[in-house]
Amino acid sequence: MSNDSTMRIAGQLREWIAGAAPGARLPSTRSLVAEYQASPVTVQKVLRTLAAQGLIESRPGVGTFVRAVRTARPADYGWQTAALGSPRAPLRPVSTAMRSAPNDVIAFHSGYPDRELLPERLVRAALTRAARGDAALSRPPAAGLPELQSWFAHELRASTPAGVTPPATSDVIVLPGSQSGLSSVFRALVGNGQPLLVESPTYWGAILAAAQAGVRVVPVPSGPEGPDPEELARAFDETGARLFYAQPNYANPTGAQWSADVGGQVLDVVRRHGAFLVEDDWAHDFGITTDAAPVAVHDDSGHVVYLRSLTKSVSPGIRVAAMIARGPARDRILAARGAESMYVSGVLQAAALDVVTQPGWQTHLRGLRHQLQARRDLLVSSLREYAPLAHVEHVPSGGLNLWARLPDGTGVDQLVRDCEAEGVIIAAGDEWFPAEPAGPYIRLNYAGPNPGAFQEGARILGRVLERR
């Protein structure tokens, strides 16, 4: 307060408040003006100051009152320890890939493409039409809208070679995103305490889903060409596992794509062991120099459970994916889905179908291919020039990420903190390993915002690496 009058009035009112009962009503502003011979502006200023200090509170239309002192009591949730017991699996923190970042940083960490890589016009128009249609007011079938089921089945059918029976529309289960599909399939087809084979490294969300489903994760080493079929066969023999989770096309985080030969050998191993392959085709729409080639098109005996997502390529706001499974496995997965969410929003399904059936969708995908290639090549060249210690062994032919190996002995967690302190967010590679990391790695997303800052981000990363 700026003058003697306001200080005098405030001091006297504090003394009055100190002797008053909580909730006591202060004299009206008019009475205070008369009592202290001050202007209404001065009195209002004093009252605002006392309110800001927590001494009084104003109730519009009622008056001003002495604020009741409330002592903050720390919450006691100790009883929940006994009620919940020990968690079945260690609680993992939310992945770095899911972090929101302010606009003033260089973000290499995200797991999603930047907004400018999305078909925004198609999405907005599709949502408007869906909101006006019957889907806005009706319950869709548990397995999904038949038209959307048909679209997913047709996409896989178009690549199915002669001599292999293509999937039927009834084989498709529409999901609220592929993550929930992983949870369902692990519970339905693996079961609590049973072994699940996964590539190492692999998608962090699959590791999380497996942990929450209570299954026992068994890593199978996988490189730029995919897993070694002999190592996979050995893992099946040693563990008795009946399911292998993999990403044959543009794997997250490595960007690896299986050759047709590797895919055929893996499928042979799976068949020989009477097992399932869960094929996560999350990046189907993100080919750059190659196209996605699903392993599922070569199987008509129900060994491959095929997972296809539209969330990243259409919009994160339209969480729609599908699982194609045949035989009793499909029934078990659908039952698990029903226990979790019953059905997927009809509005989101209708909007997703609208987007992917518009002529502009294929035009968008052709443009997206060139945009991803330009971003990928810019980040690769920037790392080679400014951060050569972050070695990119494999330049992916599609997907959204680069997988960089760091010098042995690099403290990855500290590196992440040091980079963030200088305005660059990167993702430590540890969370993509189902067991101990095979070395110090980081994952860098080249589909994130502001590619014009890629060189500066690489320069900062290189400087921090050299300093360490």
Phi, psi and chi 1 to 4 in degrees:
 res  aa     phi    psi   chi1   chi2   chi3   chi4
   1 MET       -  145.0  -69.9  175.3  -74.9      -
   2 SER   -99.9  -10.8   58.4      -      -      -
   3 ASN  -140.4  171.5   56.3   56.9      -      -
   4 ASP   -65.5  -34.4  -68.2  -18.9      -      -
   5 SER   -63.3  -48.1  178.5      -      -      -
   6 THR   -65.9  -38.2   53.8      -      -      -
   7 MET   -66.0  -39.7  -67.1  178.5   65.4      -
   8 ARG   -64.2  -46.4  174.3  178.4   58.2   83.4
   9 ILE   -65.4  -42.6  -63.0  170.9      -      -
  10 ALA   -62.2  -42.5      -      -      -      -
  11 GLY   -61.9  -43.4      -      -      -      -
  12 GLN   -68.6  -37.4  -67.5 -179.6   20.8      -
  13 LEU   -67.9  -34.3  -79.5  177.1      -      -
  14 ARG   -62.2  -41.3  -75.7 -165.0 -170.6   92.6
  15 GLU   -63.1  -40.8  -68.5  179.6    5.4      -
  16 TRP   -65.3  -42.7 -175.9   90.7      -      -
  17 ILE   -63.7  -39.6  -68.7  168.2      -      -
  18 ALA   -61.7  -30.8      -      -      -      -
  19 GLY   -95.2   -2.6      -      -      -      -
  20 ALA   -92.8  157.1      -      -      -      -
  21 ALA   -77.4  147.5      -      -      -      -
  22 PRO   -55.2  132.0  -23.7   33.4      -      -
  23 GLY    92.2   -4.2      -      -      -      -
  24 ALA   -64.1  144.1      -      -      -      -
  25 ARG   -89.8  131.2 -177.6  172.2 -179.4  172.2
  26 LEU   -75.6  155.0  -88.4   69.6      -      -
  27 PRO   -57.7  156.1  -23.2   33.3      -      -
  28 SER   -65.4  162.3   67.2      -      -      -
  29 THR   -57.9  -40.9  -59.6      -      -      -
  30 ARG   -62.0  -40.8 -180.0  178.4  -62.7  178.2
  31 SER   -66.5  -39.8  -61.0      -      -      -
  32 LEU   -67.0  -37.4  -67.0  174.4      -      -
  33 VAL   -60.8  -43.3  166.9      -      -      -
  34 ALA   -69.7  -41.0      -      -      -      -
  35 GLU   -65.4  -42.7  179.9  179.1   -9.0      -
  36 TYR   -99.6    1.3  -67.2  111.2      -      -
  37 GLN    52.9   48.4  -63.1  -65.7  -59.1      -
  38 ALA  -124.8  165.6      -      -      -      -
  39 SER   -77.3  155.0   70.2      -      -      -
  40 PRO   -58.6  -33.5  -24.6   34.2      -      -
  41 VAL   -63.0  -43.1  173.4      -      -      -
  42 THR   -64.4  -43.8  -60.8      -      -      -
  43 VAL   -63.7  -43.3  170.5      -      -      -
  44 GLN   -61.9  -38.5  -71.3  -70.6   -8.9      -
  45 LYS   -63.2  -41.2 -175.8  176.8 -179.4 -179.9
  46 VAL   -64.1  -43.7  169.9      -      -      -
  47 LEU   -64.6  -38.7  -67.1  177.5      -      -
  48 ARG   -63.6  -39.0  -75.1 -163.8  -59.1  -89.3
  49 THR   -65.5  -44.4  -59.1      -      -      -
  50 LEU   -65.5  -34.8  -64.6  176.0      -      -
  51 ALA   -66.8  -41.0      -      -      -      -
  52 ALA   -64.0  -28.6      -      -      -      -
  53 GLN   -83.6   -1.1  -66.0  171.4   -9.8      -
  54 GLY    81.0   16.1      -      -      -      -
  55 LEU   -89.2  -30.4  -61.0  176.7      -      -
  56 ILE  -134.5  165.2   60.3  175.3      -      -
  57 GLU  -140.3  140.0   57.3 -174.9   -6.2      -
  58 SER   -99.2  136.2  177.5      -      -      -
  59 ARG  -118.5  104.5  -58.4  173.3 -168.2  170.4
  60 PRO   -52.1  129.8  -26.9   35.5      -      -
  61 GLY    83.0   -5.1      -      -      -      -
  62 VAL  -117.9  -53.9  179.9      -      -      -
  63 GLY   151.4 -168.1      -      -      -      -
  64 THR  -115.8  134.9  -56.1      -      -      -
  65 PHE  -130.6  154.0  -59.8   83.7      -      -
  66 VAL   -67.1  128.6  175.4      -      -      -
  67 ARG   -76.6  131.3 -172.6  171.9 -175.0  179.4
  68 ALA   -70.0  131.8      -      -      -      -
  69 VAL   -77.0  122.5  178.2      -      -      -
  70 ARG  -112.2  117.2  -64.6  179.6  176.5   88.0
  71 THR   -82.8  121.8  -56.8      -      -      -
  72 ALA   -68.4  124.6      -      -      -      -
  73 ARG  -107.0  124.4 -174.8 -179.2   67.4  179.5
  74 PRO   -62.5  135.8   20.8  -31.1      -      -
  75 ALA   -68.9  143.0      -      -      -      -
  76 ASP  -116.1  105.1 -179.0    8.9      -      -
  77 TYR  -107.6   20.2  -57.3  121.7      -      -
  78 GLY   -58.6  -31.1      -      -      -      -
  79 TRP   -61.0  -27.0   65.9  -88.8      -      -
  80 GLN   -69.2  -23.9  -66.8 -171.8    4.2      -
  81 THR   -58.9  -44.5  -58.3      -      -      -
  82 ALA   -73.7  -37.5      -      -      -      -
  83 ALA   -67.6  -39.2      -      -      -      -
  84 LEU   -86.4  -32.3  -65.5  172.5      -      -
  85 GLY    72.0 -171.3      -      -      -      -
  86 SER   -76.3  141.2  -61.4      -      -      -
  87 PRO   -65.4  149.0   22.9  -31.8      -      -
  88 ARG   -65.8  -28.3  -69.3 -174.9  -58.5  176.3
  89 ALA  -141.8  152.8      -      -      -      -
  90 PRO   -56.1  137.6  -22.2   32.2      -      -
  91 LEU   -79.4  116.1  -60.0  179.0      -      -
  92 ARG   -87.6  141.7  -72.6  174.3  170.3  -99.4
  93 PRO   -68.8  162.1   25.6  -33.6      -      -
  94 VAL   -61.4  137.5  174.8      -      -      -
  95 SER   -60.6  148.3  170.1      -      -      -
  96 THR   -56.4  -33.1  -54.8      -      -      -
  97 ALA   -62.7  -18.0      -      -      -      -
  98 MET   -97.4   -0.2  -63.6  -62.6  -67.3      -
  99 ARG   -69.2  141.5  -78.9 -174.3   54.5 -173.4
 100 SER   -87.2  145.1  -63.0      -      -      -
 101 ALA  -126.9  143.3      -      -      -      -
 102 PRO   -67.1  163.8   22.4  -31.5      -      -
 103 ASN   -71.8  -16.9  -66.0  -30.8      -      -
 104 ASP   -93.3   16.7   59.2  -12.6      -      -
 105 VAL  -117.2  163.0  -57.2      -      -      -
 106 ILE   -96.6  112.8  -58.2  171.5      -      -
 107 ALA  -102.9  106.6      -      -      -      -
 108 PHE  -103.9    5.4  -72.2  138.5      -      -
 109 HIS   -96.8  -20.9   69.5  -67.3      -      -
 110 SER   -66.2  153.4  177.3      -      -      -
 111 GLY   -98.4    6.9      -      -      -      -
 112 TYR  -121.9  152.3  -70.0   82.2      -      -
 113 PRO   -73.1  152.9   24.8  -31.5      -      -
 114 ASP   -63.9  156.5 -173.3   35.9      -      -
 115 ARG   -58.2  -35.4  177.9  171.2  169.2  172.7
 116 GLU   -69.7   -9.1   67.7  179.7   30.7      -
 117 LEU   -95.3    3.1  -61.8  176.9      -      -
 118 LEU  -100.1  154.0  -58.6  176.4      -      -
 119 PRO   -80.9   67.1   31.3  -35.0      -      -
 120 GLU   -56.9  -44.8 -177.7  171.4  -15.0      -
 121 ARG   -62.4  -43.9 -179.2 -179.0   59.1   81.5
 122 LEU   -63.1  -40.6  -64.9  178.6      -      -
 123 VAL   -65.7  -46.6  169.2      -      -      -
 124 ARG   -63.0  -43.8  -68.8 -170.6 -178.2  -80.5
 125 ALA   -64.6  -39.1      -      -      -      -
 126 ALA   -66.6  -41.2      -      -      -      -
 127 LEU   -65.2  -38.0  -75.4  169.3      -      -
 128 THR   -62.5  -46.1  -61.1      -      -      -
 129 ARG   -66.3  -39.7  -74.3 -170.9  -73.9  -92.0
 130 ALA   -64.4  -38.0      -      -      -      -
 131 ALA   -67.4  -24.9      -      -      -      -
 132 ARG   -89.0  -11.9  -67.6  172.4  178.0  167.3
 133 GLY   -92.9 -176.6      -      -      -      -
 134 ASP   -64.5  -26.1  -67.3  -19.5      -      -
 135 ALA   -61.0  -24.6      -      -      -      -
 136 ALA   -70.3  -18.4      -      -      -      -
 137 LEU  -128.2    5.7  -62.2  171.4      -      -
 138 SER  -124.4  158.2   58.2      -      -      -
 139 ARG   -90.8  124.8  178.4 -174.5   63.5   80.1
 140 PRO   -77.3  163.0   29.1  -34.7      -      -
 141 PRO   -60.4  153.8  -21.9   32.8      -      -
 142 ALA   -58.9  -36.3      -      -      -      -
 143 ALA   -84.9   -6.9      -      -      -      -
 144 GLY   120.4  165.5      -      -      -      -
 145 LEU   -62.6  130.2  -66.6  177.5      -      -
 146 PRO   -55.4  -36.4  -25.4   33.9      -      -
 147 GLU   -66.1  -37.6  -59.9   86.1   -8.2      -
 148 LEU   -74.1  -39.9 -174.6   57.1      -      -
 149 GLN   -55.0  -44.7  -70.9  179.0  -74.2      -
 150 SER   -62.8  -38.3  178.0      -      -      -
 151 TRP   -64.1  -46.0 -177.6   86.1      -      -
 152 PHE   -62.4  -43.7  -80.4  113.5      -      -
 153 ALA   -64.2  -41.9      -      -      -      -
 154 HIS   -64.4  -38.3  175.0   76.0      -      -
 155 GLU   -60.4  -43.6 -176.9 -175.2   61.0      -
 156 LEU   -73.1  -35.7 -155.5   58.6      -      -
 157 ARG   -62.6  -34.4 -173.4 -177.9  -55.1  130.0
 158 ALA   -63.9  -22.8      -      -      -      -
 159 SER  -103.1   -1.0  -57.7      -      -      -
 160 THR   -74.2  125.7  -58.3      -      -      -
 161 PRO   -73.5  163.8   26.4  -33.6      -      -
 162 ALA   -61.2  143.5      -      -      -      -
 163 GLY    92.5   -8.8      -      -      -      -
 164 VAL  -114.8  130.7  178.2      -      -      -
 165 THR   -74.3  121.1  -56.3      -      -      -
 166 PRO   -72.8  162.2   27.1  -33.8      -      -
 167 PRO   -68.6  151.4   25.1  -34.3      -      -
 168 ALA   -95.5  160.8      -      -      -      -
 169 THR   -56.9  -36.6  -63.4      -      -      -
 170 SER   -70.1  -10.8   58.8      -      -      -
 171 ASP   -81.4   -9.3  -65.3  -33.4      -      -
 172 VAL   -93.2  135.4  178.1      -      -      -
 173 ILE  -120.4  119.5  -57.9  171.6      -      -
 174 VAL   -80.8  137.3  178.3      -      -      -
 175 LEU  -122.9  154.7  -51.6  165.8      -      -
 176 PRO   -83.6   62.5   31.2  -34.4      -      -
 177 GLY    96.0  151.5      -      -      -      -
 178 SER   -72.2  -23.9   58.2      -      -      -
 179 GLN   -60.7  -44.3 -175.4   65.6   33.0      -
 180 SER   -67.5  -28.7   64.5      -      -      -
 181 GLY   -64.8  -39.6      -      -      -      -
 182 LEU   -62.5  -44.5  -69.1  176.0      -      -
 183 SER   -58.3  -42.9  -61.8      -      -      -
 184 SER   -66.9  -44.9  -63.5      -      -      -
 185 VAL   -69.7  -34.5   76.0      -      -      -
 186 PHE   -67.1  -39.3  -67.5  161.1      -      -
 187 ARG   -71.1  -41.3  -75.3 -163.6  -55.5  -86.2
 188 ALA   -76.3  -36.5      -      -      -      -
 189 LEU  -108.5  -15.6  -56.7 -172.5      -      -
 190 VAL  -107.7  -63.5 -178.5      -      -      -
 191 GLY    97.6  155.1      -      -      -      -
 192 ASN   -59.5  128.2 -174.5   48.8      -      -
 193 GLY    82.1   -5.2      -      -      -      -
 194 GLN   -89.7  157.0  -62.2  -56.6  -53.8      -
 195 PRO   -77.1  143.5   26.4  -33.1      -      -
 196 LEU  -130.1  121.7  164.9   69.4      -      -
 197 LEU   -85.1  135.1  -54.5 -175.3      -      -
 198 VAL  -137.9  150.1  -57.9      -      -      -
 199 GLU   -63.6  152.8  -67.9  178.1  -71.0      -
 200 SER  -133.5  115.0 -179.8      -      -      -
 201 PRO   -78.3  166.6   29.6  -36.4      -      -
 202 THR  -151.6  177.9 -167.5      -      -      -
 203 TYR   -60.5  127.4  167.8   46.9      -      -
 204 TRP   -61.3  -32.5   65.2  -92.9      -      -
 205 GLY   -66.6  -31.4      -      -      -      -
 206 ALA   -68.8  -39.6      -      -      -      -
 207 ILE   -61.8  -42.7  -59.4  172.4      -      -
 208 LEU   -65.0  -45.6  176.4   62.6      -      -
 209 ALA   -61.8  -40.0      -      -      -      -
 210 ALA   -64.1  -42.2      -      -      -      -
 211 ALA   -62.8  -43.1      -      -      -      -
 212 GLN   -70.5  -27.3  -67.3  -56.5  -52.2      -
 213 ALA   -79.7   -8.7      -      -      -      -
 214 GLY    78.3   18.6      -      -      -      -
 215 VAL   -89.1  162.2  -55.0      -      -      -
 216 ARG   -99.0  112.2  179.1  165.5   56.6   88.0
 217 VAL   -81.4  131.1  174.6      -      -      -
 218 VAL  -121.0  113.9  179.1      -      -      -
 219 PRO   -75.8  142.0   24.8  -30.6      -      -
 220 VAL  -121.4  116.6  177.4      -      -      -
 221 PRO   -55.7  138.2  -22.2   32.6      -      -
 222 SER  -141.3  133.7 -172.1      -      -      -
 223 GLY  -114.6 -161.9      -      -      -      -
 224 PRO   -58.9  -24.5  -23.8   33.8      -      -
 225 GLU  -100.3    3.2  -55.8  -61.1  -33.8      -
 226 GLY   101.8 -169.4      -      -      -      -
 227 PRO   -79.1  156.4   30.3  -34.9      -      -
 228 ASP   -78.5  118.1 -178.6  -20.6      -      -
 229 PRO   -55.9  -33.4  -27.6   36.4      -      -
 230 GLU   -68.4  -39.3  -68.0 -174.5    3.3      -
 231 GLU   -64.7  -38.0  -71.9  -70.8  -22.8      -
 232 LEU   -64.3  -43.9  177.1   62.7      -      -
 233 ALA   -61.9  -40.2      -      -      -      -
 234 ARG   -63.2  -40.7 -175.8  178.5  -60.0  112.2
 235 ALA   -64.9  -40.0      -      -      -      -
 236 PHE   -61.8  -44.6  -88.6  120.5      -      -
 237 ASP   -63.7  -42.9  -70.0  -24.5      -      -
 238 GLU   -74.6  -32.2  -68.5  177.7   -8.8      -
 239 THR  -103.0  -21.2   64.1      -      -      -
 240 GLY    72.3   17.6      -      -      -      -
 241 ALA   -63.0  155.9      -      -      -      -
 242 ARG  -125.1   12.5  -72.8  -66.6  175.3  -95.6
 243 LEU  -152.8  138.1 -167.5  144.9      -      -
 244 PHE  -125.5  120.8  174.4   43.3      -      -
 245 TYR   -95.7  130.9  167.1   80.7      -      -
 246 ALA  -153.2  163.3      -      -      -      -
 247 GLN  -124.8   88.0  -55.2  168.3   80.9      -
 248 PRO   -67.8  -19.4  -23.2   35.7      -      -
 249 ASN  -122.2  113.9  -70.1  -72.5      -      -
 250 TYR    57.0   56.6  -38.9  130.6      -      -
 251 ALA   -57.9  144.5      -      -      -      -
 252 ASN   -97.4  114.1  177.1    8.6      -      -
 253 PRO  -107.1   -7.0   37.7  -37.2      -      -
 254 THR   -82.4  -21.5   63.3      -      -      -
 255 GLY    79.6    7.2      -      -      -      -
 256 ALA   -65.0  145.8      -      -      -      -
 257 GLN  -129.6  127.1 -176.9  177.7   31.8      -
 258 TRP   -70.1  143.9  -62.0    1.7      -      -
 259 SER   -75.9  165.3   66.0      -      -      -
 260 ALA   -60.5  -35.3      -      -      -      -
 261 ASP   -65.8  -45.9 -175.3   51.0      -      -
 262 VAL   -63.8  -43.7  168.6      -      -      -
 263 GLY   -59.3  -41.6      -      -      -      -
 264 GLY   -65.6  -40.6      -      -      -      -
 265 GLN   -67.8  -40.6  -68.1 -176.8   58.4      -
 266 VAL   -62.4  -43.1  167.2      -      -      -
 267 LEU   -63.4  -37.5 -172.0   53.6      -      -
 268 ASP   -62.4  -42.2  -73.6  -16.7      -      -
 269 VAL   -62.5  -44.6  170.6      -      -      -
 270 VAL   -61.7  -44.5  168.7      -      -      -
 271 ARG   -63.9  -42.6  -73.3  168.7  172.4  160.2
 272 ARG   -62.1  -30.8 -165.8  163.7   63.7 -114.2
 273 HIS   -96.6    8.2  -72.9   82.3      -      -
 274 GLY    58.2   43.1      -      -      -      -
 275 ALA  -120.6 -179.5      -      -      -      -
 276 PHE  -112.3  146.7  -64.6   96.4      -      -
 277 LEU  -112.4  119.0  166.4   65.0      -      -
 278 VAL   -91.8  108.4  172.9      -      -      -
 279 GLU   -96.5  110.0  178.6 -179.5    6.8      -
 280 ASP   -91.9  102.4 -170.8  -11.7      -      -
 281 ASP  -100.6   52.2 -161.1   11.3      -      -
 282 TRP   -63.7  -29.1   70.1  -84.7      -      -
 283 ALA  -105.9   27.5      -      -      -      -
 284 HIS   -53.8  -35.2 -174.2   90.5      -      -
 285 ASP   -90.8    4.8  -62.3  -42.5      -      -
 286 PHE  -111.5   30.2  -62.7  133.2      -      -
 287 GLY   -66.7  145.4      -      -      -      -
 288 ILE  -116.3  -64.3  -64.0  176.7      -      -
 289 THR  -107.3   -4.8   56.0      -      -      -
 290 THR  -136.9  172.2   62.7      -      -      -
 291 ASP  -109.2  152.3  -65.7  -43.1      -      -
 292 ALA   -64.3  135.8      -      -      -      -
 293 ALA  -125.4   89.9      -      -      -      -
 294 PRO   -62.2  136.3  -22.4   33.7      -      -
 295 VAL   -65.6  -28.6  176.1      -      -      -
 296 ALA   -59.4  -24.9      -      -      -      -
 297 VAL   -68.7  -13.6  -59.0      -      -      -
 298 HIS  -100.2    7.3  -59.5  -72.6      -      -
 299 ASP  -126.2  129.1  172.5   65.3      -      -
 300 ASP  -128.7   17.0   55.3    9.4      -      -
 301 SER  -106.8    7.8  -60.1      -      -      -
 302 GLY    83.5   12.2      -      -      -      -
 303 HIS   -76.7  -29.4  -74.0  -77.8      -      -
 304 VAL  -101.7  124.2  179.4      -      -      -
 305 VAL  -101.6  113.6  175.8      -      -      -
 306 TYR  -100.7  126.8  178.1   70.5      -      -
 307 LEU  -115.4  121.0 -172.2   59.4      -      -
 308 ARG  -127.9  121.2  163.3   77.3  158.7  100.8
 309 SER  -109.2  147.0  176.0      -      -      -
 310 LEU  -112.2   -3.3  -65.6  174.2      -      -
 311 THR   -58.9  -48.1  -59.8      -      -      -
 312 LYS   -78.2  -33.1  -72.9 -176.0  170.6   65.4
 313 SER   -86.6  -31.3   53.9      -      -      -
 314 VAL   -88.6  -60.4  171.1      -      -      -
 315 SER  -177.0  139.1  168.3      -      -      -
 316 PRO   -61.1  -21.4  -22.2   33.3      -      -
 317 GLY   -77.8  -11.5      -      -      -      -
 318 ILE  -116.1   85.4  -61.3 -179.0      -      -
 319 ARG   -82.9   91.4  -73.7 -167.6   60.4   78.5
 320 VAL  -135.2  131.2  171.0      -      -      -
 321 ALA  -143.4  179.1      -      -      -      -
 322 ALA  -145.8  150.7      -      -      -      -
 323 MET  -120.9  130.0 -175.1  171.2  -74.1      -
 324 ILE  -109.6  115.7  -62.1  179.7      -      -
 325 ALA  -139.8  151.6      -      -      -      -
 326 ARG  -124.3  150.8  -49.6 -167.4 -157.9 -163.9
 327 GLY    79.0 -160.6      -      -      -      -
 328 PRO   -58.3  -27.3  -25.0   34.0      -      -
 329 ALA   -59.3  -40.0      -      -      -      -
 330 ARG   -62.7  -40.9 -173.2 -104.4 -172.5 -160.6
 331 ASP   -65.7  -39.6  -61.9  -28.2      -      -
 332 ARG   -67.3  -40.7  -66.9 -160.9 -177.2 -170.5
 333 ILE   -65.6  -42.1  -66.0  167.7      -      -
 334 LEU   -63.5  -37.9 -176.7   58.8      -      -
 335 ALA   -64.5  -40.8      -      -      -      -
 336 ALA   -64.4  -39.3      -      -      -      -
 337 ARG   -64.2  -42.0  -68.6  -62.1  -39.5  136.7
 338 GLY   -61.6  -35.1      -      -      -      -
 339 ALA   -70.5  -23.7      -      -      -      -
 340 GLU   -90.9  -51.5 -114.6 -175.6   45.8      -
 341 SER  -138.9   -0.5   61.9      -      -      -
 342 MET    65.7  -55.3  -64.8 -171.3 -179.2      -
 343 TYR  -161.2  165.9   57.5   85.6      -      -
 344 VAL   -97.3  142.3 -179.9      -      -      -
 345 SER   -46.0  124.7  162.9      -      -      -
 346 GLY   -63.7  -33.1      -      -      -      -
 347 VAL   -63.7  -45.3  170.5      -      -      -
 348 LEU   -66.2  -39.5  -64.7 -175.2      -      -
 349 GLN   -62.9  -45.4  -68.6 -171.0   64.2      -
 350 ALA   -63.7  -39.7      -      -      -      -
 351 ALA   -66.8  -42.9      -      -      -      -
 352 ALA   -61.8  -44.9      -      -      -      -
 353 LEU   -62.2  -40.7  178.4   63.6      -      -
 354 ASP   -59.1  -46.8 -170.7  -42.4      -      -
 355 VAL   -61.4  -51.0  170.3      -      -      -
 356 VAL   -76.8   -9.0  -61.8      -      -      -
 357 THR  -104.5    1.7   52.8      -      -      -
 358 GLN   -78.7  145.7  -69.5  -67.9  -34.6      -
 359 PRO   -57.6  -30.8  -23.9   33.2      -      -
 360 GLY   -68.4  -15.6      -      -      -      -
 361 TRP   -65.3  -47.3  172.4 -117.5      -      -
 362 GLN   -66.8  -35.7  -67.6  -57.9  -37.7      -
 363 THR   -62.0  -42.0  -57.8      -      -      -
 364 HIS   -61.8  -44.3  165.4   73.2      -      -
 365 LEU   -64.2  -36.0  -69.1 -178.2      -      -
 366 ARG   -65.9  -41.4  -73.4 -168.0  -67.8  -89.4
 367 GLY   -68.2  -36.6      -      -      -      -
 368 LEU   -61.7  -39.3  177.8   61.9      -      -
 369 ARG   -56.4  -46.4  179.2 -176.6  -67.3  -97.4
 370 HIS   -69.9  -36.8  -63.1  -61.0      -      -
 371 GLN   -66.1  -43.4  -70.6  177.6  -69.6      -
 372 LEU   -64.4  -39.4  -71.7  175.7      -      -
 373 GLN   -63.5  -42.8 -178.7  167.7   12.3      -
 374 ALA   -63.4  -42.2      -      -      -      -
 375 ARG   -68.4  -44.2  -73.1  165.1  172.8 -103.2
 376 ARG   -59.5  -48.8 -179.8 -158.0   64.0 -177.1
 377 ASP   -65.9  -35.5  -66.6  -11.8      -      -
 378 LEU   -64.6  -43.6  174.7   59.1      -      -
 379 LEU   -69.3  -39.8 -175.3   52.6      -      -
 380 VAL   -61.1  -47.8  168.9      -      -      -
 381 SER   -66.7  -35.2   62.1      -      -      -
 382 SER   -65.6  -41.9  -62.1      -      -      -
 383 LEU   -65.2  -42.0  -69.0  172.0      -      -
 384 ARG   -63.9  -33.1  -73.0  172.9  176.4  170.1
 385 GLU   -84.4  -43.2 -178.9  173.2   -0.8      -
 386 TYR  -107.4  -20.3  -59.7  111.1      -      -
 387 ALA  -137.7   60.7      -      -      -      -
 388 PRO   -64.3  -18.1   23.0  -33.0      -      -
 389 LEU   -72.5  -17.4  -67.3  177.7      -      -
 390 ALA   -92.4   92.5      -      -      -      -
 391 HIS   -87.9  120.2  177.0   60.3      -      -
 392 VAL   -94.1  101.7  177.7      -      -      -
 393 GLU   -69.5  -35.5  176.9 -175.9   -4.6      -
 394 HIS  -130.5  118.4  169.3   68.0      -      -
 395 VAL   -86.3  113.4  177.2      -      -      -
 396 PRO   -70.1  151.3   26.0  -34.4      -      -
 397 SER   -90.4    6.7   54.6      -      -      -
 398 GLY  -179.8 -177.6      -      -      -      -
 399 GLY    92.8 -160.0      -      -      -      -
 400 LEU  -126.4   -3.4  -54.4  176.5      -      -
 401 ASN  -132.2  154.5  -51.1  -62.3      -      -
 402 LEU  -110.8  143.0  -62.6 -179.8      -      -
 403 TRP  -113.9  112.1 -174.7 -122.0      -      -
 404 ALA  -113.7  130.8      -      -      -      -
 405 ARG   -90.5  135.2  172.0   70.5 -173.7 -110.8
 406 LEU  -103.5  164.0  -53.8  177.8      -      -
 407 PRO   -58.5  144.6  -24.7   34.5      -      -
 408 ASP   -55.1  140.4  -70.7  -18.6      -      -
 409 GLY    89.6   -5.0      -      -      -      -
 410 THR   -67.3  128.5  -58.3      -      -      -
 411 GLY   -81.1   99.7      -      -      -      -
 412 VAL   -65.5  -42.9  179.1      -      -      -
 413 ASP   -60.5  -43.7  -69.5  -20.6      -      -
 414 GLN   -67.3  -37.1 -173.6   61.2   50.1      -
 415 LEU   -60.1  -43.3  174.3   71.1      -      -
 416 VAL   -60.2  -44.3  169.9      -      -      -
 417 ARG   -65.5  -42.1  -70.4 -168.1  -69.7  -90.8
 418 ASP   -64.7  -40.4  -69.3  -12.4      -      -
 419 CYS   -65.9  -41.7  -76.5      -      -      -
 420 GLU   -64.8  -35.1 -174.6  164.0   -7.2      -
 421 ALA   -62.4  -23.4      -      -      -      -
 422 GLU  -103.9   12.6  -61.8 -159.6   28.3      -
 423 GLY    92.7   17.9      -      -      -      -
 424 VAL  -125.9  125.4  175.8      -      -      -
 425 ILE  -105.3  122.4  -56.7 -178.6      -      -
 426 ILE  -124.5  163.6   58.6  177.5      -      -
 427 ALA  -108.5  123.4      -      -      -      -
 428 ALA   -65.9  139.1      -      -      -      -
 429 GLY   -74.5  -11.8      -      -      -      -
 430 ASP   -56.5  -37.3  -64.8    9.1      -      -
 431 GLU   -73.2   -6.8   60.5 -171.0  -87.8      -
 432 TRP   -93.7    1.9  -80.6  -88.1      -      -
 433 PHE  -103.0  127.1  -74.2   96.4      -      -
 434 PRO   -73.0  -17.7   23.2  -31.2      -      -
 435 ALA  -129.9 -147.5      -      -      -      -
 436 GLU   -65.1  140.2  -65.6   83.2   -0.4      -
 437 PRO   -59.8  143.8  -20.9   32.4      -      -
 438 ALA   -80.9   -0.1      -      -      -      -
 439 GLY   163.0  177.2      -      -      -      -
 440 PRO   -81.7  115.3   26.6  -29.4      -      -
 441 TYR  -129.4  157.6  -72.6   89.4      -      -
 442 ILE  -133.7  152.4   54.7  174.7      -      -
 443 ARG  -110.7  131.7 -164.4 -161.8   70.4  168.4
 444 LEU  -121.6  124.8  -55.9  172.0      -      -
 445 ASN   -91.6  122.6 -178.0  -62.9      -      -
 446 TYR   -96.0    4.8   52.4   76.6      -      -
 447 ALA  -103.2    9.2      -      -      -      -
 448 GLY   -77.7 -173.6      -      -      -      -
 449 PRO   -74.6  158.3   26.9  -34.7      -      -
 450 ASN    56.6   65.1 -167.1   12.9      -      -
 451 PRO   -62.7  -18.9   20.4  -31.6      -      -
 452 GLY   -62.9  -17.3      -      -      -      -
 453 ALA   -96.7    3.7      -      -      -      -
 454 PHE   -59.0  -43.3  -77.7    6.3      -      -
 455 GLN   -63.7  -43.7  -73.9 -171.9  -25.3      -
 456 GLU   -64.6  -40.3  178.0   60.9   18.1      -
 457 GLY   -61.7  -42.1      -      -      -      -
 458 ALA   -65.6  -37.0      -      -      -      -
 459 ARG   -63.6  -42.9 -174.4 -179.2  -71.1  109.7
 460 ILE   -66.4  -44.0  -67.8  172.1      -      -
 461 LEU   -59.2  -45.1  172.2   60.2      -      -
 462 GLY   -62.8  -40.4      -      -      -      -
 463 ARG   -65.7  -42.1 -174.4  168.8   64.4 -119.1
 464 VAL   -66.0  -40.6  173.6      -      -      -
 465 LEU   -62.2  -43.8  -86.9  170.8      -      -
 466 GLU   -65.9  -36.3  -70.1  173.9   -1.1      -
 467 ARG   -67.6  -32.3 -167.6  165.9   63.0 -127.6
 468 ARG   -82.6      -  -66.6 -168.7   57.2   77.9
